[in-house]
Amino acid sequence: MDSRKNPSRYLKALRKRAEAELKKKEKKLPRMADEQVRNLVHELHTHQIELEMQNEELRLAQEELAREHEKYLVLYDFAPVGYFTLNMEGRILEANLTGAQSLGIERRNLKDKPFTNFIERDDQDIYYRHWQKLLETRETGFCEIRIKRKDRSHFWALISSVMIDAEQEMNINFNMVMTDISQQKRDEEILQNTVHELNQFNRFMVNRETRMIELKQQVNELRRRLGEEAEDNT
């Protein structure tokens, strides 16, 4: 691994090399001529400048990494969806702030909790089949289930899960995205109710029209019996 990815280790290694080089040169000083001493001083100054420049580069790189890390944390924690990392047993290893708030539980209290603790009983089978398919196919899977909050209320969630590749089978983890789809479910229910009501109204209108035709036919039949002229039904 490139030591520059670890600024602290890289700087320590540079300093150790510089000190070793300096000690090696100091041992030769008594035997060196003036020209050699000047060259040595020039070389040491050059090394010093190089180290200062490398140190500045590392400092800037470290600051950039810190900014990127902070940006990632903000995007991760305050995303509009819940992010979870689960182990092979389905226990929560990590969660973002949105996920913890959705469950109504402080993030530190989610560590090592089975995710199934937060699923409504009637939806446990749906999640179990989702989990089994994920283990078998190792492909991204989706399911819709009701999630329980700490206050015993619940909301509908779309669960998207994917397996994280690992060198060792026992260390495989899973990333999960939890999206609140409660409004979508409410809209679907309203739509179903509206369609049902419209169908009932249509049936009523058809029945009403049919009944009106039947009544007109009866009236015309009675008029013909009485010798009266029938009305035009068109």
PyMOL commands that set and color helices and strands:
alter all, ss='L'
color gray80, all
select helices_A, chain A and resi 3-5+7-31+34-77+97-103+107-109+115-118+121-137+169-171+182-225
alter helices_A, ss='H'
color red, helices_A
select strands_A, chain A and resi 82-86+92-95+141-148+154-164+173-180
alter strands_A, ss='S'
color yellow, strands_A
deselect
rebuild
show_as cartoon
